Amino acid sequence: MTVLLSVKNLLVRFPKRTKGFWAKPSGYVSAVDDVSLTIARGETLGLVGESGSGKTTLGLAVLRGIEPTSGKVELTAGIDVLSITELDKRALRKARNHMQMIFQDPHSSLNPRMTVRDILSEPLVAGAGEGARLSRQQVDARVVDIAVKCGLSKDQLRLFPHAFSGGQRQRIAIARALVLNPALVVCDEPISSLDVSIQAQILNLLADLQGTLGLTYLFIAHDLAAVAYICDRVAVMYLGKIVEIGTTRQVYYKPKHPYTEALMSAVPEPDPDAPRRPILLTGELPDPANPPSGCRFRTRCRYATDICAEQNPVLRDSGDGHQAACHHIEKLTLRGALDFVASAREVGS
């Protein structure tokens, strides 16, 4: 398969200041630390991890919504390979045609003073790439086309965002992201602010649009069930680093990293009365400005040994492209989501 997005050794650091705006940084917080990954054209890569692990920062850095400290991001646009991290402002503005973002909260990401038609046409008339050359009729035709594809009617284009429900607002946000026909879409928690009854509709819409328009997704989420439903591969992030990456079946059913095992133990059982025994991690997430030596997860890991404090583990392939950053990858036999569900049912019976 053709690689659409390539991220190599990406680093995003934020200065840590204690007193005053002009004070010199007392240290740095590495929100994204030496992350490398690829996404194939037409693929959906899920990015999971607890709050503060750096998922959203990684998504923004890929689009240069946040300037990376170092590393390289490359996007294949047609026959050209764009080095996103090296583009000047004018070239980056043009590259926005090929990459867009769906934000978490449709209530705050839509301008309340603009109609839906204006919201959807703004990227086209703002001069981002070919939009500057489109006539008014062409802009209107494209707006109507993408609105209908996203489940909106032509009559709704004259309304303001406050007239819509949360699910409808998210459809507007999705249509705005897709009106430029991007190849890559970063979905930052696109269903977390919606009612449970609406979440499945939005997931199905994203899947349908991917098939119709040939989209590629970086899907950031906390909801492990949603990730399992829509993603082809899953990357697990902890304290700024990718600790495991593989196909959805590999990561969910045969995890290779203890942190992934703990996440899988929390996947909800369809039966609300079924007993659960999730793995409870001891301690809090370490300070990103002062991470533990060696493996960053070792302070909360029940399998940690001396080598975990001495050496930083790197991603290693355990077979079939399944990678994990753990010193004991060959020794540990970890339980996946199905194993926890089966054991819970045994306890209940």
PyMOL commands that set and color helices and strands:
alter all, ss='L'
color gray80, all
select helices_A, chain A and resi 55-63+84-86+89-98+106-109+116-125+129-133+136-149+154-158+161-163+166-178+196-213+224-230+248-253+258-264+298-300+306-310+337-348
alter helices_A, ss='H'
color red, helices_A
select strands_A, chain A and resi 3-16+27-40+44-48+70-77+80-83+99-102+184-188+216-220+233-238+241-247+316-317+323-324
alter strands_A, ss='S'
color yellow, strands_A
deselect
rebuild
show_as cartoon
